[in-house]
Amino acid sequence: MSESSSNRRFSVWVLFKRVVLFLLIGIVLLQAYFWVQIVAFRWIDPHSSAFMRSQALQLLKIEPPKSVRQTWVPYEQISVHAKRAVIAAEDTGFMQHHGIEWEAIERALKVNRQAGEIFQGGSTITMQLAKNLFLSSDRSYLRKAQEVVIAWMLELTLSKQRILDLYLNLVEFGEGVFGIEAAAQHYYKRSASQLTSRQAAWLASILPAPRRYDKQRQSNWINRKTGIVQKRMNQVQIPDS
């Protein structure tokens, strides 16, 4: 092997190591950026999220343009029915797990392999909050990995009550409708504190596809799911207020 060839290989190897090092540093800095914000959320209410901002831009492009509706309400002013309903509908093990249910993720991976696309995510409430706060709605395994890391940070830093508080105030309930207060006003013309058991169960039932059911509110399927969620509500634990 000539000396020039050896030098070229050495240079490529050095360049490769530097690129890897810079990537690792970038990943660490990104996680630190997320964690600093999460720590701040112990005391500060975020009045928007990455997903909310993305939807706001999309709503400006339609005719006529629309704006996002979201009003922050303290945890104590949210109906206990709403708290029970979202846990019953989205994450019955919320009070027991540490933000990630590996069995649910494994089941989702199996379904995705069979479907040949990312069809399910196996997300807990904490993972959904992680996605809403910082990430996009794009489906990829890289985004899912970041979602898991942020969920771990959320559980390590915040109480279950605070996580549920953030989730209820930021989750999407319809086209441009974010948070339980805006949802209660949009669908029932009342405040989040006044939601009945049936109303809360219906709102929790539309969470997987809120924009669709905003337009198809009398779906037989969603009505059946509402009944199931309502029956489960008294069987789940919620964080103390």
Secondary structure, DSSP 8 states (H G I E B T S, - for coil): --HHHHHHHHHHHHHHHHHHHHHHHHHHHHHHHHHHHHHHTTT---S--HHHHHHHHHHHHSSS----B-----GGGS-HHHHHHHHHHH-TTTTTSSS--HHHHHHHHHHHHHHTS-------HHHHHHHHHH--S---HHHHHHHHHHHHHHHHHS-HHHHHHHHHHHSEEETTEESHHHHHHHHHSS-GGG--HHHHHHHHHTTTSHHHHHH-TT-HHHHHHHHHHHHHGGGS-----
